[in-house]
Amino acid sequence: MASKFIDTLRWLAILGSSIWAGIHMTLLGIRIPYIAKAFFGFVIAIAIVASMIYVSEKKDFYLPVFVFYILDTLLLLESRITIAPVFNRKLPWTPSAIDSIILDIIMIVLSGVLYFAAKRSK
């Protein structure tokens, strides 16, 4: 029973990481500084790798995925609360930012549960 539950969470994490990457891909089409586009490309690649980690069940890499989503959430919140360094201003709460924060929270929960379940099963 627990294995089915973990497998379901793993597939939800695969879907969530893929959707997360898709949301961020839409940001590459807007007019923003090149450094920001490079950053988005980098985090998109990390989210795609996170999906691949969950597909392949590489449990040793569950912690870095968990940390990635925590750091991304902190960076997203920081850029909305204080001045974002590249833009020299606070960034607005756009629909994609709101979608991203909701998905970040979901991914923190999913990746955290998967990491702690994998750690406990060792």
C-alpha positions, 0 to 999 in steps of 0.5 A: 500500500505504501509503495503505491502511495509513494509511486503516485506521489512520484508521478505527481512530482514528475508532472509537477516538475514538468508543468513548472518547467513549462510555466517558466518556458513561457517567460523566455518569450517576454522582453527581459534582460539576457541574464534573466533569460539565462537564469530561467533557462538554467532553472528550466533545465533543473526542473526537467532533470528533477522530472528525470530523477523521479522517473528513474527513481534516483533516490540519492538525488531527491534531496537536491530536488527538494532543496532546489524547490525551497531555494526557488521559492525563497528567490521568488518571494525575495524578488517580490518583497525586496528589490530584484538585483537584475531589474533594480525594482520589486517584481510584480505579482503576475499570473505566472508568478502566482502559479509558480509560487503555488506550484513551488509549494506543492513541489516542496511538499511532494519532493520533501515527502519523497525524500523523507520516505526514501531516507526512511526506507534505506 
